[in-house]
Amino acid sequence: MEFIYLTSKKYPGKTADHFFVKEMANAFGGILKEKFSLVLANDSTDFFRNIKVVSLGLRRERGRTPYYFFWLFFFALKARNRTSEMLFFSNDPNLLCVLIVLRKIFRFRYRICSEWHMLFDDWRDAFIVKNSDFVVATSHRLMEMVVKRASVEIDENKFLVVYGGVNIEKYQDYDIRELRKELGLPLDKILVAYVGLFKTLGVKKSIDVMINALAYLPDNINMVFVGGKKEEIVEYSEKITDKKFISRCIFIEKQNSDRVSLYQKAVSMLVVPNPDKHPFNDYCIPMKIYEYLASKKPIIYSKLALLDEALYDCGFSFIPDNYKDLADKILFVINSDSDKIKQKIDICYAKAAQFSWEKRARNIIDFFIGVFVD
């Protein structure tokens, strides 16, 4: 099997999808060695030193899809005698459509795996699913939506659910006091944190729910928000009218992936405050969930079916958008028997160990390998 990971991204890049592609490409390459290639728009980093990378030298966004169309045509034409051994893997809808169209017109024999992190809410959803040899989704709920959108039935030989990944080695033992000193966080407070983007697909996370929960919490509890843009931090800060709340909220701009884990380890507990609205209750299961699991901290989350998939047995849920219920759950965690909380944390960490990037890559490869052996 010749595995070709196809993306139109250029590196360096700061989005969650850039990070996801980078980690998966390195994991696939580490397993498949010379049988793996990553094709991307442009690369000016050292992220991919140990795997085969094909950089197309495309620095601008405009015109990438047509360029890929012709590049893929000539690539497949040149390798026509071995295309039956090729598998193209991508979560880019435009590139997946290009692969499908080329295969239909020129009868190339390569196989296509579409990976789904979200729906695109247009004709591409059904077109891609129906014309993919394999479909991989990041949650069962998303897979259900993908299948429903395409009006197809689940085939266990074609459809696979594999959750996200985490670099668990970043979450080894640490001194919380030293971490807080390094990060400039208060040493004498209970820190309840949200670590992640303040918006997803242009929709706000319910950070204000955490702020409003302070009205029901003692003064020794502070809220920490890590991951916002400057203008988003200003926006939220200006909305806080109670001066007591302002002094108890700590806003920190978006950090690189290495420092993100430091903040997650330095706080007292972590919150996923996602609102009960599209896309959060449909398919946006955040990558930070897997980082939270590895952080050895209690996790409090909005009780959404999507989040329940990963956290039902190890987190503490609250009613979405209900700041009083969030405050109650925070106090419950603080006042509960420490051994019971530790049991939950241990379950979280054990799960995180199963969500390494390498294990995710191996699950996907094992799913394909039988087809090519046959």
C-alpha positions, 0 to 999 in steps of 0.5 A, spaced: 500 500 500 502 506 498 499 511 502 498 519 500 496 524 505 493 530 501 492 537 504 492 544 501 495 547 507 502 550 507 506 550 513 507 553 518 500 554 520 497 556 527 490 553 526 487 546 529 487 543 523 494 545 521 496 541 528 492 535 526 495 534 520 502 535 522 501 530 528 497 525 523 502 525 518 508 524 522 504 518 526 503 515 519 510 516 516 513 513 523 509 507 521 509 506 514 516 509 512 517 509 505 510 507 503 508 514 506 508 521 503 505 527 505 503 532 499 502 539 501 501 546 498 508 549 501 512 547 507 518 552 510 518 548 517 522 542 520 516 539 522 516 533 517 524 532 517 523 524 518 517 523 513 517 524 505 514 530 504 512 533 497 511 540 497 508 544 491 510 551 492 504 554 493 504 560 497 497 563 496 490 561 497 488 563 490 488 557 485 490 551 489 484 547 487 485 547 480 493 547 481 492 540 485 487 538 479 492 538 474 498 536 479 494 530 481 492 528 474 499 528 471 501 524 478 496 519 477 498 518 470 505 517 471 504 512 476 498 509 472 501 501 473 501 502 480 495 506 482 491 500 484 496 500 490 495 507 492 490 510 497 489 517 498 487 520 505 484 527 506 479 531 510 480 537 504 473 537 501 475 540 495 481 535 494 477 529 495 472 532 490 478 533 485 480 525 486 473 523 485 472 527 478 479 524 476 478 517 477 471 518 474 473 521 468 480 517 467 478 511 471 484 511 475 484 505 480 487 508 486 482 508 493 480 514 496 479 515 504 475 521 506 476 523 513 471 527 517 471 533 522 465 536 520 460 537 515 460 542 509 453 543 509 452 543 501 453 538 495 460 535 497 457 532 503 453 526 499 458 526 493 464 525 497 461 520 502 458 516 496 464 516 492 469 514 498 472 507 498 473 509 506 470 514 511 473 516 517 470 520 522 472 523 529 465 521 533 459 517 532 455 522 532 458 525 526 458 519 523 451 518 524 450 525 520 455 523 515 451 517 513 444 521 514 446 526 509 449 521 504 443 517 505 447 511 505 447 505 510 453 503 515 458 498 512 463 496 517 468 495 512 467 502 509 466 506 515 470 507 521 470 512 527 476 514 530 477 519 536 482 525 536 489 524 539 494 527 544 501 527 545 501 524 552 508 525 554 507 532 555 503 531 561 508 527 565 509 529 573 510 536 574 510 541 580 504 545 580 507 551 584 513 551 580 508 551 573 504 557 576 510 561 578 513 560 571 506 562 568 505 568 572 498 565 575 496 566 582 499 561 587 493 561 592 487 560 588 483 555 585 483 556 578 478 553 574 480 554 566 478 554 559 483 552 554 482 553 547 479 558 542 474 563 544 470 561 537 469 555 532 467 557 525 465 564 527 461 561 533 462 563 540 464 558 546 460 560 552 465 563 556 461 568 559 457 562 562 464 561 566 464 568 568 457 569 570 458 562 575 463 567 579 457 570 582 455 563 586 462 561 587 467 564 593 472 569 592 478 564 592 476 561 586 478 565 579 477 563 572 482 562 567 481 563 559 487 561 555 487 561 547 483 568 545 485 573 540 487 580 543 480 583 540 476 577 543 479 578 550 478 586 550 471 584 548 470 579 554 473 584 559 469 590 557 462 586 558 464 584 565 461 590 569 462 587 576 469 589 578 469 583 583 469 579 577 474 583 573 479 581 578 477 574 578 478 573 571 485 571 567 485 572 560 491 569 556 492 570 549 493 564 544 499 559 546 503 555 542 502 547 543 508 546 548 505 552 552 498 549 552 499 543 556 503 547 561 497 551 563 492 545 563 497 542 568 497 548 572 490 549 574 485 546 578 480 544 574 478 544 566 471 546 563 468 545 556 463 550 556 460 549 549 453 551 548 447 547 546 447 550 539 450 548 532 455 546 530 457 544 538 452 539 539 453 536 532 460 535 530 465 539 533 468 535 538 474 539 540 481 537 540 482 539 547 478 534 550 484 529 549 489 534 552 484 535 558 484 527 559 491 527 559 492 533 564 490 529 570 485 534 572 477 534 574 473 535 567 467 539 567 463 539 561 456 541 558 452 535 557 452 534 550 451 528 546 457 529 543 461 530 549 458 525 552 462 520 548 468 521 551 467 524 558 461 520 560 464 516 565 470 520 567 467 528 567 462 532 571 457 534 566 453 541 567 446 543 564 449 547 557 449 555 558 447 554 565 452 558 570 448 556 576 449 549 575 456 550 573 458 553 579 454 547 583 458 542 579 465 546 581 463 546 588 461 539 588 468 537 585 472 542 590 468 539 596 467 531 594 472 526 597 479 526 594 479 519 592 473 519 588 475 525 584 482 521 583 478 515 581 475 520 575 482 523 573 485 516 573 480 514 568 481 520 564 488 519 564 487 511 562 483 514 556 488 519 554 493 513 553 489 510 548 488 516 544 495 517 542 497 520 535 500 513 533 495 509 536 490 513 532 494 512 526 495 504 527 487 504 527 486 507 521 492 503 517 489 496 520 482 498 517 485 499 510 490 494 510 486 488 509 483 490 503 490 491 500 493 484 502 486 481 499 
